[in-house]
Amino acid sequence: MNFFGNLIWLIFGGFMIALEYFVASILLMITIVGIPFGVQTLKLASLALWPFGREAVPGYRASGCLYTLMNVLWIVVAGIWIALSHLFWGLVLCLTIIGIPFGMQHFKMASVALTPFGRDIRNIH
């Protein structure tokens, strides 16, 4: 079931979201300061490409002031806007019965887009 959900996700907008994340990560990695943010954006691109059957969990090194500082900086610069766009699309997709699973994926991605530092993406078995 995850395969079919991911296939439909890719056809109806998931590929474009992943492409946007990937282009943003390339642009962020141009500068040395933007490399950590580019790596986190690649995580988001990975989740946006194949979201069903995967989850974002706190990493084993997910504590400390560096992750908190990077998440606060991320929220101020980009995270809030990405999360709001995911919330918008999640609400729009949840208006139809068929779109509810895809809207739920947008809500899941909104939480990761808000604070990506200190999270790992793993498969659900």
C-alpha positions in Angstrom: 0.0 0.0 0.0 2.9 2.4 0.7 4.2 1.9 -2.8 0.9 2.9 -4.4 0.5 5.9 -2.0 4.0 7.0 -2.9 3.4 6.6 -6.6 0.2 8.7 -6.5 2.1 11.2 -4.3 4.8 11.5 -6.9 2.4 12.0 -9.8 0.2 14.6 -8.0 2.8 17.0 -6.8 5.3 15.1 -4.6 8.0 15.2 -7.3 7.6 19.0 -7.6 7.9 19.4 -3.9 11.0 17.2 -3.7 12.5 19.1 -6.7 11.9 22.4 -4.9 13.7 21.1 -1.8 16.6 19.8 -3.9 17.1 23.1 -5.7 17.0 24.9 -2.4 19.6 22.6 -0.9 21.9 23.2 -3.9 21.5 26.9 -3.5 22.1 26.7 0.2 25.3 24.6 -0.2 26.9 27.2 -2.5 28.2 29.0 0.6 30.0 27.3 3.4 27.7 28.8 6.0 24.6 27.3 4.3 25.9 23.7 4.1 24.2 22.5 7.3 21.0 24.0 6.2 21.4 22.4 2.7 21.9 19.0 4.3 18.7 19.4 6.3 16.9 20.5 3.1 18.1 17.3 1.5 16.5 15.3 4.3 13.3 17.1 3.6 13.6 16.4 -0.1 14.1 12.7 0.7 11.0 12.7 2.8 9.0 14.7 0.2 10.0 12.2 -2.5 8.9 9.1 -0.8 6.8 9.9 2.4 4.6 6.9 2.9 6.3 4.3 5.1 8.8 6.7 6.5 8.9 8.8 9.6 11.1 11.5 11.1 12.4 10.6 14.6 14.7 12.4 16.9 18.3 11.4 16.2 20.5 9.8 18.8 22.4 13.1 19.1 19.3 15.3 19.1 20.1 17.3 22.2 22.3 20.3 22.8 22.2 24.0 22.3 23.6 23.8 18.7 20.5 22.0 17.4 18.3 24.4 19.2 20.2 27.4 17.8 20.1 26.0 14.3 16.4 25.2 14.6 15.6 28.7 15.8 17.6 30.2 12.9 15.9 27.9 10.5 12.4 28.8 11.8 13.1 32.5 11.4 14.6 32.3 7.9 12.7 29.5 6.1 11.0 27.0 8.4 7.9 28.9 9.1 7.1 29.6 5.4 7.7 26.0 4.4 5.6 24.7 7.3 2.8 27.1 6.5 2.8 26.0 2.8 2.6 22.3 3.9 -0.2 23.2 6.3 -2.1 25.0 3.5 -1.8 22.0 1.1 -2.6 19.6 3.9 -5.9 21.5 4.6 -6.7 21.7 0.9 -6.1 18.0 0.4 -8.1 17.0 3.5 -11.2 18.6 2.0 -11.7 15.5 -0.1 -11.9 11.9 1.2 -9.3 10.8 -1.4 -6.9 13.5 -0.4 -6.9 12.8 3.3 -3.8 10.5 3.3 -1.9 13.0 1.3 -3.0 15.9 3.5 -1.8 13.9 6.5 1.6 13.5 4.8 1.8 17.3 4.4 1.1 17.7 8.1 3.9 15.3 8.9 6.2 17.1 6.6 5.2 20.5 8.2 6.5 19.4 11.6 9.7 18.3 10.1 10.1 21.4 8.0 9.6 23.5 11.1 12.5 21.9 13.1 14.6 19.6 10.9 17.8 19.7 13.0 18.3 16.7 15.2 15.9 14.5 13.3 16.6 11.4 11.2 14.4 9.9 8.5 13.8 6.2 8.9 11.6 3.5 7.3 8.6 2.2 9.2 8.4 -1.6 9.1 
